[in-house]
Amino acid sequence: MERQGKWGQASTMYRSILAKAPQDGYSHLALARLEARRELKLAATYTNTSSLATSSVKRISKAEEAFVNGTTACPDNVHLWQAWAIYEESRGNTDRARGLFEEALKLDAHNPYVCHAFGLMEKKLKNEPEAIDLLNRALAKNSTAALVCSLGEILLERNNTKAARELYEQNVKRLSKEKDKVEVYLAHAWLEEKYFHDCKRAHELLKLALNLSPGSSLANVALARLEGRIHRLSNKCDDSGNRATAKRLAEVCDLIEKGIRLPSDPTDGRVFNALASIEAKARRFHAAREILRRGIEMYPQDHALYQAAGKVEERVYNYTAARRLYVQSLQLEPSAPTLVAYALLEFRHPETKSGNLTRVKGLFEEALLLDPRHGPAYNAYGNTEFQLGNVPEARAIFKRGVKAECSDLASLYHGYGKFELNCGNIERARSILRKGLQEIRLKNLGTDSTHRSRANFLSHTLGMLELNSNRPGVALEIFEEGLKRGGDSSQLLLGAALCEMKLGKDDSARALFERSVLNDKKHAQAWQAWGVMETRAGDFKTASTLFQCGIRSAPDHGALWDGYASLESKKGKHENARALFSEGLKKAPGHTPLYHSWALLELKEGNIQAARKLIAEALTRNKQNGFGWLVAAEIEEKAGNGGLVSLLLRRGIECAPNDAGLYRKLGDYLISKGNIVDAREVYERGIELNPLYAPLYHSLAELEARVFNVEGLSRLNRRASKVFNSNALEPAPSSSKAFGTTIRAKRKKTLPRGITALAEKIVNEDGTTGQFGIEPTDRKDPFSALDSMTDNLIDDLLREL
């Protein structure tokens, strides 16, 4: 009834039971929890919940009324007191929650569930001594995995690793349940690996867990992941680690299918799911499908396998099959991850052309009803609202997630940080991402969690934020800290390498590039950036080798073909360059910069018509790429068509209003015509849109120097010093603000004020664009301004070749 939204009927049913059996503690507890969930649902309906909070102070809520009635009718029911305390804690009434926990402990002073919940609240409130006392109080009488692991995490937060090790060693013998022992063995193994760097001892502990419970999916997956990390460390190669993990998982899957290793839980096909995940990440979707089919055959009641199979079908564009699998998963067991996946499918690929946004939002809310602490749900829900243009609603959803203290903090804070970044709120985004990293350091300390690897996304986004804000020294520190915490990540290594490049430390950058491609041989951006750096350094032989290796690893990455062809052109081997451009367009026909570079080559060789044909094709495919309009203008300038140059630049600004290079070119053209006043206005508008584009400052400075405008030069120098700094290790005071301005400009769908009129004023009336067939089109998606921060940085380097 509750899942169908029939809250009233469900409540009435429990109340009718209690009317007949007023001392039925179970029904009192079920009713109180139902009303608590209903209260949460109602609060989520409103963007501003302050009115609800105010009213709850004035009058008793239905949930509170149910708890009062329950504890009055069943005063010795410890579970009612504990549930009431947890409810009050969720409302922020920690003092009242503390009093209720204490009432529960009067009934059972060593109750493990009460002590655990009470201890976690005190830990959250930074009262660690009280939390430790509560957990130890319960452990004095009863030992459970939850108590042991929670106490172990607190000890690790205090850097008391030896005490944590003793805790695990002593209590694993006291545990009675096999499942609890396995959980403590896993926590102990992670402690040995992460904090004592003893992979051999960690391996032994996981073997002990498997000897105890051979079919434990948790232990089998943990052992496979550990062996993968061991191989990765010894071979310094991410692929080696993935192969070792996959090999171990495949062996376990075979043993399960043959009946040699019976599963400890017939509804947990985690081993098949983990193996399929590795195959899917490597884009081997056929293999992933087959593994999941086998898993479903062995574990037909595991809803997570159906969800994973649905995600694979989505990856191969089979949306009907994906939808069917999600429904099957939900029929077996409703879960937040499946509801989120289903909601995203309905949003991106609805069954009908019009779509059903009400249904999408309903699925998200249902996911949060099932698991109010599911970080990816808040991330996906907030991002969906943002894509719909509902910025206040999106921000409210992310704030709900922060307040809910999600279990997967990395997903929540990463989504929240990127949301603020895309809004251009750089300082707020920086604060959110830093807070997320700080919170994650305190979470999952005691176990090998999949959430841990997601922290790399936070480090990467924060590092790229700083690098794009012209703060390479700060960015490098973030990348290095992320690598230290999460191990070698190809993305983080690339970010660190780009920082070293910007700081002029090519030798350090080379070492990082090498580590990046060794960790992921298919990381096209790493090969590309390394090749560009060697090209700029004049080491053409090494650059050629790097581009070749990159193309072999990622043949569909157009920028690699562009870099290699541009290198050949630089060496004077124009036929080789043409062949590479041609082949690159076959492999990556959507990568329009290949047309740009090829057109420039033909222009350099004097082949005007060939250059025109290439740039016309590029602009037909993508009118929003400002560099294409620059190339078109350069072609006509060389052909002597001055009027057409100005018209092309005007069209370029209309189609790509935020491309700073167009403003510089237009300003330079105006100066060549002696129009100083309009040129100054164009330069200044370009700087307003992209304060980090240094060439505009240079052009404006030359203009002011030409007319002996000392005051203008002084004003420009002060403005530039706030954005740029001669010492790259010291961030300029306004660099982040400038980056935010750039992002906000990219999100605008309209032309900057006055630019259209200004361009119309200076265009030659005789100019035409008939031979190009170009008309302004809709702008770029305003919600993806930061999705390609790394690509943009590397593409800028490539343009400089």
Backbone hydrogen bonds, N-H to C=O, Kabsch-Sander energy under -0.5 kcal/mol:
donor,donor_aa,acceptor,acceptor_aa,energy
5,G,2,E,-1.7
6,K,1,M,-2.7
7,W,5,G,-1.6
10,A,6,K,-2.0
11,S,7,W,-2.7
12,T,8,G,-2.6
13,M,9,Q,-2.2
14,Y,10,A,-1.9
15,R,11,S,-2.3
16,S,12,T,-2.3
17,I,13,M,-1.6
18,L,14,Y,-2.2
19,A,15,R,-1.8
20,K,16,S,-1.0
20,K,17,I,-0.5
21,A,17,I,-2.3
24,D,21,A,-1.9
25,G,23,Q,-1.3
28,H,24,D,-2.0
29,L,25,G,-2.4
30,A,26,Y,-2.5
31,L,27,S,-2.6
32,A,28,H,-2.4
33,R,29,L,-2.4
34,L,30,A,-2.1
35,E,31,L,-2.5
36,A,32,A,-2.0
37,R,33,R,-2.4
38,R,34,L,-2.3
39,E,35,E,-2.3
40,L,36,A,-1.9
41,K,37,R,-2.3
42,L,38,R,-2.5
43,A,39,E,-2.2
44,A,40,L,-1.9
45,T,41,K,-0.8
45,T,42,L,-0.7
46,Y,42,L,-0.6
46,Y,43,A,-1.0
49,T,47,T,-0.7
53,A,49,T,-2.3
54,T,50,S,-2.4
55,S,51,S,-2.3
56,S,52,L,-2.2
57,V,53,A,-0.9
57,V,54,T,-0.7
58,K,54,T,-1.2
59,R,55,S,-2.1
65,E,61,S,-2.7
66,A,62,K,-2.1
67,F,63,A,-2.2
68,V,64,E,-2.6
69,N,65,E,-2.6
70,G,66,A,-2.4
71,T,67,F,-2.8
72,T,68,V,-1.8
73,A,69,N,-2.4
74,C,70,G,-2.7
77,N,74,C,-1.9
78,V,76,D,-1.1
80,L,77,N,-0.6
81,W,77,N,-1.4
82,Q,78,V,-2.3
83,A,79,H,-2.6
84,W,80,L,-2.3
85,A,81,W,-2.1
86,I,82,Q,-2.3
87,Y,83,A,-2.2
88,E,84,W,-2.4
89,E,85,A,-2.2
90,S,86,I,-2.2
91,R,87,Y,-1.0
92,G,89,E,-1.7
93,N,88,E,-2.4
94,T,92,G,-1.5
97,A,93,N,-2.3
98,R,94,T,-2.5
99,G,95,D,-1.8
100,L,96,R,-2.0
101,F,97,A,-2.6
102,E,98,R,-2.2
103,E,99,G,-1.6
104,A,100,L,-2.0
105,L,101,F,-2.2
106,K,102,E,-1.3
107,L,103,E,-0.9
107,L,104,A,-0.7
108,D,104,A,-1.7
111,N,108,D,-1.7
115,C,111,N,-2.7
116,H,112,P,-1.9
117,A,113,Y,-2.3
118,F,114,V,-2.9
119,G,115,C,-2.6
120,L,116,H,-2.3
121,M,117,A,-1.8
122,E,118,F,-2.2
123,K,119,G,-2.3
124,K,120,L,-2.2
125,L,121,M,-1.7
126,K,123,K,-1.7
127,N,122,E,-3.0
128,E,126,K,-1.2
131,A,127,N,-2.0
132,I,128,E,-2.8
133,D,129,P,-2.3
134,L,130,E,-2.2
135,L,131,A,-2.3
136,N,132,I,-2.6
137,R,133,D,-2.2
138,A,134,L,-1.8
139,L,135,L,-2.2
140,A,136,N,-1.5
141,K,138,A,-1.4
142,N,138,A,-3.3
144,T,142,N,-0.5
148,V,144,T,-2.4
149,C,145,A,-3.0
150,S,146,A,-2.0
151,L,147,L,-2.3
152,G,148,V,-2.3
153,E,149,C,-2.1
154,I,150,S,-1.8
155,L,151,L,-2.2
156,L,152,G,-2.1
157,E,153,E,-2.3
158,R,154,I,-1.4
159,N,156,L,-1.9
160,N,155,L,-3.0
161,T,159,N,-1.2
164,A,160,N,-1.7
165,R,161,T,-2.3
166,E,162,K,-2.3
167,L,163,A,-2.3
168,Y,164,A,-2.3
169,E,165,R,-2.4
170,Q,166,E,-2.5
171,N,167,L,-2.2
172,V,168,Y,-1.8
174,R,171,N,-0.7
175,L,171,N,-1.1
181,K,177,K,-2.0
182,V,178,E,-2.2
183,E,179,K,-2.0
184,V,180,D,-2.0
185,Y,181,K,-2.5
186,L,182,V,-2.2
187,A,183,E,-1.9
188,H,184,V,-2.7
189,A,185,Y,-2.6
190,W,186,L,-2.1
191,L,187,A,-2.0
192,E,188,H,-2.3
193,E,189,A,-2.2
194,K,190,W,-3.1
195,Y,191,L,-2.2
196,F,191,L,-1.1
198,D,192,E,-3.1
199,C,197,H,-0.8
202,A,198,D,-2.0
203,H,199,C,-2.4
204,E,200,K,-2.0
205,L,201,R,-2.2
206,L,202,A,-2.1
207,K,203,H,-1.9
208,L,204,E,-2.0
209,A,205,L,-2.0
210,L,206,L,-1.9
211,N,207,K,-2.4
212,L,208,L,-1.9
213,S,209,A,-2.4
216,S,213,S,-2.1
220,N,216,S,-2.3
221,V,217,S,-2.5
222,A,218,L,-2.4
223,L,219,A,-2.5
224,A,220,N,-2.0
225,R,221,V,-2.5
226,L,222,A,-2.3
227,E,223,L,-2.6
228,G,224,A,-1.9
229,R,225,R,-2.1
230,I,226,L,-2.4
231,H,227,E,-2.2
232,R,228,G,-2.3
233,L,229,R,-2.3
234,S,230,I,-2.1
235,N,231,H,-2.5
236,K,232,R,-1.6
237,C,232,R,-0.7
238,D,518,L,-0.6
239,D,518,L,-0.5
241,G,237,C,-1.5
242,N,238,D,-2.4
243,R,239,D,-2.4
244,A,240,S,-2.1
245,T,241,G,-2.4
246,A,242,N,-2.8
247,K,243,R,-2.4
248,R,244,A,-2.1
249,L,245,T,-2.4
250,A,246,A,-2.7
251,E,247,K,-2.0
252,V,248,R,-2.0
253,C,249,L,-2.5
254,D,250,A,-2.2
255,L,251,E,-2.1
256,I,252,V,-2.4
257,E,253,C,-2.4
258,K,254,D,-2.0
259,G,256,I,-1.0
260,I,255,L,-1.8
261,R,255,L,-1.4
262,L,260,I,-0.6
264,S,215,G,-1.0
268,D,265,D,-1.9
269,G,267,T,-0.7
273,N,269,G,-2.0
274,A,270,R,-2.7
275,L,271,V,-2.1
276,A,272,F,-2.5
277,S,273,N,-2.1
278,I,274,A,-1.5
279,E,275,L,-1.8
280,A,276,A,-2.6
281,K,277,S,-2.4
282,A,278,I,-1.3
283,R,280,A,-1.8
284,R,279,E,-2.9
285,F,283,R,-1.2
288,A,284,R,-2.1
289,R,285,F,-2.7
290,E,286,H,-2.1
291,I,287,A,-2.3
292,L,288,A,-2.3
293,R,289,R,-2.3
294,R,290,E,-2.3
295,G,291,I,-2.4
296,I,292,L,-2.8
297,E,293,R,-1.9
298,M,294,R,-1.8
299,Y,295,G,-3.1
302,D,299,Y,-1.9
303,H,301,Q,-1.0
305,L,302,D,-0.9
306,Y,302,D,-0.9
307,Q,303,H,-1.8
308,A,304,A,-2.4
309,A,305,L,-2.4
310,G,306,Y,-2.1
311,K,307,Q,-2.0
312,V,308,A,-1.9
313,E,309,A,-2.1
314,E,310,G,-2.0
315,R,311,K,-1.8
316,V,312,V,-1.1
317,Y,314,E,-1.9
318,N,313,E,-2.8
319,Y,317,Y,-1.2
322,A,318,N,-2.0
323,R,319,Y,-2.5
324,R,320,T,-2.1
325,L,321,A,-2.3
326,Y,322,A,-2.3
327,V,323,R,-2.1
328,Q,324,R,-2.1
329,S,325,L,-2.3
330,L,326,Y,-2.4
331,Q,327,V,-2.1
332,L,328,Q,-1.7
333,E,329,S,-2.5
339,L,335,S,-2.1
340,V,336,A,-2.4
341,A,337,P,-2.3
342,Y,338,T,-2.6
343,A,339,L,-2.4
344,L,340,V,-2.4
345,L,341,A,-2.0
346,E,342,Y,-2.4
347,F,343,A,-1.8
348,R,344,L,-2.8
349,H,345,L,-3.0
360,V,356,N,-1.9
361,K,357,L,-2.7
362,G,358,T,-2.0
363,L,359,R,-2.2
364,F,360,V,-1.9
365,E,361,K,-2.5
366,E,362,G,-2.2
367,A,363,L,-2.1
368,L,364,F,-2.1
369,L,365,E,-1.7
370,L,366,E,-2.1
371,D,367,A,-2.3
374,H,371,D,-1.7
375,G,373,R,-1.1
377,A,374,H,-1.0
378,Y,374,H,-1.2
379,N,375,G,-2.2
380,A,376,P,-2.8
381,Y,377,A,-2.7
382,G,378,Y,-2.8
383,N,379,N,-2.3
384,T,380,A,-2.2
385,E,381,Y,-2.2
386,F,382,G,-2.1
387,Q,383,N,-2.4
388,L,384,T,-1.4
389,G,386,F,-1.7
390,N,385,E,-2.7
391,V,389,G,-1.4
394,A,390,N,-2.3
395,R,391,V,-2.5
396,A,392,P,-2.1
397,I,393,E,-1.8
398,F,394,A,-2.1
399,K,395,R,-2.2
400,R,396,A,-1.9
401,G,397,I,-1.9
402,V,398,F,-2.0
403,K,399,K,-2.3
404,A,400,R,-1.9
405,E,401,G,-0.6
405,E,402,V,-1.1
406,C,401,G,-0.8
407,S,373,R,-2.2
408,D,373,R,-0.7
409,L,407,S,-1.0
412,L,408,D,-1.4
413,Y,409,L,-2.9
414,H,410,A,-2.3
415,G,411,S,-2.1
416,Y,412,L,-2.5
417,G,413,Y,-2.8
418,K,414,H,-2.4
419,F,415,G,-2.0
420,E,416,Y,-2.1
421,L,417,G,-2.2
422,N,418,K,-2.8
423,C,419,F,-1.1
424,G,421,L,-1.7
425,N,420,E,-2.5
426,I,424,G,-1.5
429,A,425,N,-2.6
430,R,426,I,-2.9
431,S,427,E,-2.3
432,I,428,R,-2.4
433,L,429,A,-2.7
434,R,430,R,-2.4
435,K,431,S,-2.3
436,G,432,I,-2.5
437,L,433,L,-2.2
438,Q,434,R,-2.2
439,E,435,K,-2.7
440,I,436,G,-2.3
441,R,437,L,-1.6
442,L,438,Q,-0.7
442,L,439,E,-0.9
443,K,440,I,-1.1
449,S,447,T,-1.3
452,R,449,S,-1.0
453,S,449,S,-0.6
453,S,450,T,-0.5
454,R,450,T,-0.7
455,A,451,H,-0.6
455,A,452,R,-1.3
456,N,453,S,-1.5
457,F,454,R,-1.3
458,L,454,R,-0.9
459,S,455,A,-2.2
460,H,456,N,-2.7
461,T,457,F,-2.7
462,L,458,L,-2.6
463,G,459,S,-2.6
464,M,460,H,-2.6
465,L,461,T,-2.1
466,E,462,L,-2.1
467,L,463,G,-2.4
468,N,464,M,-2.7
469,S,465,L,-1.2
470,N,467,L,-1.4
471,R,466,E,-2.4
473,G,728,A,-1.2
475,A,471,R,-2.4
476,L,472,P,-2.4
477,E,473,G,-1.5
478,I,474,V,-1.7
479,F,475,A,-2.4
480,E,476,L,-2.6
481,E,477,E,-2.3
482,G,478,I,-2.3
483,L,479,F,-2.3
484,K,480,E,-2.1
485,R,481,E,-2.0
486,G,482,G,-2.9
487,G,483,L,-1.5
493,L,489,S,-2.8
494,L,490,S,-2.1
495,G,491,Q,-2.3
496,A,492,L,-2.5
497,A,493,L,-2.3
498,L,494,L,-2.5
499,C,495,G,-1.8
500,E,496,A,-2.2
501,M,497,A,-2.3
502,K,498,L,-2.2
503,L,499,C,-1.9
504,G,501,M,-1.6
505,K,500,E,-2.9
506,D,504,G,-1.0
509,A,505,K,-2.1
510,R,506,D,-2.6
511,A,507,D,-1.8
512,L,508,S,-1.8
513,F,509,A,-2.9
514,E,510,R,-2.6
515,R,511,A,-1.9
516,S,512,L,-2.3
517,V,513,F,-2.4
518,L,514,E,-1.9
519,N,515,R,-1.8
520,D,516,S,-1.5
523,H,520,D,-1.9
524,A,522,K,-1.7
526,A,523,H,-0.6
527,W,523,H,-1.6
528,Q,524,A,-2.7
529,A,525,Q,-2.9
530,W,526,A,-2.3
531,G,527,W,-2.6
532,V,528,Q,-2.4
533,M,529,A,-2.3
534,E,530,W,-2.3
535,T,531,G,-2.0
536,R,532,V,-2.5
537,A,533,M,-1.7
538,G,535,T,-1.2
539,D,534,E,-2.1
540,F,538,G,-1.5
543,A,539,D,-2.2
544,S,540,F,-2.6
545,T,541,K,-2.0
546,L,542,T,-2.3
547,F,543,A,-2.6
548,Q,544,S,-2.3
549,C,545,T,-2.5
550,G,546,L,-2.5
551,I,547,F,-2.5
552,R,548,Q,-2.2
553,S,549,C,-1.9
554,A,550,G,-2.9
557,H,554,A,-1.8
558,G,556,D,-1.1
560,L,557,H,-1.2
561,W,557,H,-1.0
562,D,558,G,-2.2
563,G,559,A,-2.6
564,Y,560,L,-2.4
565,A,561,W,-2.7
566,S,562,D,-2.5
567,L,563,G,-1.9
568,E,564,Y,-2.2
569,S,565,A,-2.3
570,K,566,S,-2.2
571,K,567,L,-1.8
572,G,569,S,-1.3
573,K,568,E,-2.5
574,H,572,G,-1.4
577,A,573,K,-2.0
578,R,574,H,-2.6
579,A,575,E,-2.3
580,L,576,N,-2.2
581,F,577,A,-2.7
582,S,578,R,-2.6
583,E,579,A,-2.4
584,G,580,L,-2.7
585,L,581,F,-2.1
586,K,582,S,-1.3
587,K,583,E,-2.0
588,A,584,G,-3.1
591,H,588,A,-1.9
592,T,590,G,-1.4
594,L,591,H,-1.6
595,Y,592,T,-1.0
596,H,592,T,-1.6
597,S,593,P,-2.5
598,W,594,L,-2.2
599,A,595,Y,-2.8
600,L,596,H,-2.2
601,L,597,S,-1.9
602,E,598,W,-2.3
603,L,599,A,-2.5
604,K,600,L,-2.5
605,E,601,L,-1.7
606,G,603,L,-1.3
607,N,602,E,-3.0
608,I,606,G,-1.5
611,A,607,N,-2.4
612,R,608,I,-2.7
613,K,609,Q,-2.4
614,L,610,A,-2.1
615,I,611,A,-2.5
616,A,612,R,-2.3
617,E,613,K,-1.8
618,A,614,L,-2.1
619,L,615,I,-2.5
620,T,616,A,-1.8
621,R,617,E,-1.7
622,N,618,A,-2.4
625,N,622,N,-0.6
626,G,624,Q,-0.9
628,G,625,N,-1.0
629,W,625,N,-0.8
630,L,626,G,-1.7
631,V,627,F,-2.4
632,A,628,G,-2.3
633,A,629,W,-2.5
634,E,630,L,-2.3
635,I,631,V,-2.3
636,E,632,A,-2.0
637,E,633,A,-2.3
638,K,634,E,-2.1
639,A,635,I,-1.6
640,G,637,E,-0.9
641,N,636,E,-2.9
642,G,640,G,-1.2
645,V,641,N,-1.7
646,S,642,G,-1.7
647,L,643,G,-1.8
648,L,644,L,-2.6
649,L,645,V,-2.2
650,R,646,S,-2.0
651,R,647,L,-2.6
652,G,648,L,-2.5
653,I,649,L,-2.3
654,E,650,R,-1.9
655,C,651,R,-2.3
656,A,652,G,-3.2
659,D,656,A,-1.7
660,A,658,N,-0.9
662,L,659,D,-1.0
663,Y,659,D,-0.9
664,R,660,A,-1.9
665,K,661,G,-2.3
666,L,662,L,-2.6
667,G,663,Y,-2.5
668,D,664,R,-2.7
669,Y,665,K,-2.3
670,L,666,L,-2.3
671,I,667,G,-2.2
672,S,668,D,-2.0
673,K,669,Y,-1.0
673,K,670,L,-0.5
674,G,671,I,-1.9
675,N,670,L,-2.8
676,I,674,G,-1.3
679,A,675,N,-1.7
680,R,676,I,-2.6
681,E,677,V,-1.9
682,V,678,D,-2.3
683,Y,679,A,-2.6
684,E,680,R,-2.5
685,R,681,E,-2.2
686,G,682,V,-2.2
687,I,683,Y,-2.3
688,E,684,E,-2.0
689,L,685,R,-1.8
690,N,686,G,-2.4
693,Y,690,N,-1.7
694,A,692,L,-1.2
696,L,693,Y,-1.2
697,Y,693,Y,-0.7
697,Y,694,A,-0.9
698,H,694,A,-1.7
699,S,695,P,-2.5
700,L,696,L,-2.4
701,A,697,Y,-2.5
702,E,698,H,-2.3
703,L,699,S,-2.0
704,E,700,L,-2.6
705,A,701,A,-2.3
706,R,702,E,-2.1
707,V,703,L,-1.5
708,F,705,A,-1.1
709,N,704,E,-3.0
710,V,708,F,-1.4
713,L,709,N,-2.2
714,S,710,V,-2.4
715,R,711,E,-2.4
716,L,712,G,-2.4
717,N,713,L,-2.4
718,R,714,S,-2.1
719,R,715,R,-2.0
720,A,716,L,-2.5
721,S,717,N,-2.2
722,K,718,R,-0.9
722,K,719,R,-0.5
723,V,719,R,-0.6
723,V,720,A,-1.0
724,F,720,A,-3.4
728,A,726,S,-0.8
730,E,727,N,-1.7
734,S,722,K,-4.0
735,S,732,A,-1.1
738,A,734,S,-2.1
739,F,735,S,-1.9
740,G,736,S,-2.4
741,T,737,K,-2.0
742,T,738,A,-1.9
743,I,739,F,-2.1
744,R,740,G,-2.6
745,A,741,T,-2.0
746,K,742,T,-1.7
747,R,743,I,-1.3
748,K,744,R,-0.7
748,K,745,A,-0.8
755,I,752,P,-1.8
756,T,752,P,-0.5
758,L,754,G,-2.2
759,A,755,I,-2.8
760,E,756,T,-2.7
761,K,757,A,-2.0
762,I,758,L,-1.3
763,V,759,A,-1.0
764,N,643,G,-0.5
767,G,764,N,-1.9
772,F,769,T,-1.3
773,G,769,T,-1.8
774,I,769,T,-0.7
784,S,781,D,-1.3
787,D,784,S,-1.0
789,M,786,L,-1.1
792,N,788,S,-2.7
793,L,789,M,-1.9
794,I,790,T,-2.3
795,D,791,D,-2.9
796,D,792,N,-2.0
797,L,793,L,-1.6
798,L,794,I,-2.2
799,R,795,D,-2.1
800,E,796,D,-0.9
801,L,798,L,-1.4
